[in-house]
Amino acid sequence: MRESRRTNLVIAASLLLIAAAFAAYAGLVLRWFSGPATETAPAASVSADRAASAQALEDARRDYRDRLLDVDAHLRLSQALWRAGRPIDSFYVMYAARQLFSEDDFRRAQAGIVVGAGGPAAQSRARLKGLGDPALAIPIHAETARDYPDSPEGRDSLEQLARLASGDPDGAGGQPAALALTALQDLHTGQPKNAAALESLGDALIARGEDAQAEAFAREDLNRDPSSPGAAHVLGELALKKRDYDGARRWLDAAWEHDAADLYSAAKLAEIYDKRLGDPEAALPFYLALYRENPYYAENGELIETRIREALDARRERLLKGATVAGLGGRFDLDDASLRAQAALRAARFKDPRWIDALGGLLDDDCEIVRRNADYALYEIGQVQPDAVRARRDEWLGSDKPLTRIRALNLFADLDGMNALPRALKALDDPDPGVRAYAIVMVLDHYYARVPQAARARARALAAEKDAAVVEFVRRASVLPR
């Protein structure tokens, strides 16, 4: 009895540790998402926003499962997860989409759905095409930044103006540099609440070596608005230049808290926390924001997604290191894909059949890493309790959830070998195009690649396939990660 009580206390303490860590992390992220406008918003407004976010997430989940071969559906789910305050799940959905679809299709969908590029701002910048003289581009950039300040094109135009203004005023680019600097000053004067305008003006002045002028603009703005993110950005950049990393962290934290679109602050904070303070977990929110904006973002030749995955792997192993078989239940439902995935791995280690149904539920998870680990855990349990797993075979293979059918096909092909081939061949006629495609690339091409019957069925299915997305998916990825 005493030993049982001690075990229960350990489990309870472990759960509290995970809950506290997750709550702190989620609270930090949600604070950044909400921004200053919602800090004083009425409770009814906040509640309505949350309800709308939850409904948008449910709609995106349904659309994703209805259109598994559509990159747009994947990225709409990633975006809905992000807006619902689930950045880690959002990352894993986007990461999987980048592996599954062509780079051109992925970049198009990511730019339009996640970044929000296109529309009137893009039309405004269309006039830049063919312009060779930087001086002619400056008015177009200034107009785009002024008229569409919240668009990615408006932000980019400010960055282009800052780059041009950073040139040597006495060199060959002197005239464009002067014109661009004047345009930035006019934008800041005309839109004093536009943080990005002050940030770009400060960037240009600091690059020109005019630090005192940059600080003067920042201090003036700070006197007007003590929470000015633009001023905090500039002062953080100046602190970095002086190698005052504590000061830089404080200013850039303040800038990022009130302007989550300030990716310079995100990049520098990630660098400070990860490289200087040796705390990659604290750097995760900044890395995730950078990845969302540009999944191909790299530092010193290393893709940022690699750093994110390493940090998440270390974090989840640390948080669930002491998880016992009895304490796994609540971990399968955490709003964090990395922890759900790790809970599935712990279940695989324990091989306890009590978690078969919970793991079966994870076969329909939003994130491929969770579905894959749940599949693996069920396979491991099936090695010691085969009848217990096989008892769910018809239920999972006949599920109305396509993701469950896909993973069940893989699981039983792995568990039962040739005995599972008839069900895999039957899946070639599944009403869902995603299931038909995955039945080929995940199951037939992996487990039965050298079986003549499977090869003939595969060829017939593709010849008769009327959905071009299925044919293209199979052509592009003959074998998917399991």
Secondary structure, DSSP 8 states (H G I E B T S, - for coil): -HHHHHHHHHHHHHHHHHHHHHHHHHHHHHHHHHTGGGTT--HHHHHHHHHHHHHHHHHHHHHHHH-TT-HHHHHHHHHHHHHTT-HHHHHHHHHHHHHHS-HHHHHHHIIIIII---SHHHHHHGGGTT---HHHHHHHHHHHHHH-TTSHHHHHHHHHHHHHHTS-TTSTTHHHHHHHHHHHHHHHHH-TT-HHHHHHHHHHHHHTT-HHHHHHHHHHHHHH-TT-HHHHHHHHHHHHHTT-HHHHHHHHHHHHHH-TT-HHHHHHHHHIIIIIS--HHHHHHHHHHHHHH-TT-EETTEEHHHHHHHHHHHHHHHHTTT--STT-GGGGG-S-HHHHHHHHHHHHHHT-GGGHHHHHHHTT-SSHHHHHHHHHHHHHHHHH-HHHHHTTHHHHHT-S-HHHHHHHHHHHHHHHGGGGHHHHHHGGG-SSHHHHHHIIIIIIHHHSTT-HHHHHHHHHHHHH---HHHHHHHHH-SS---
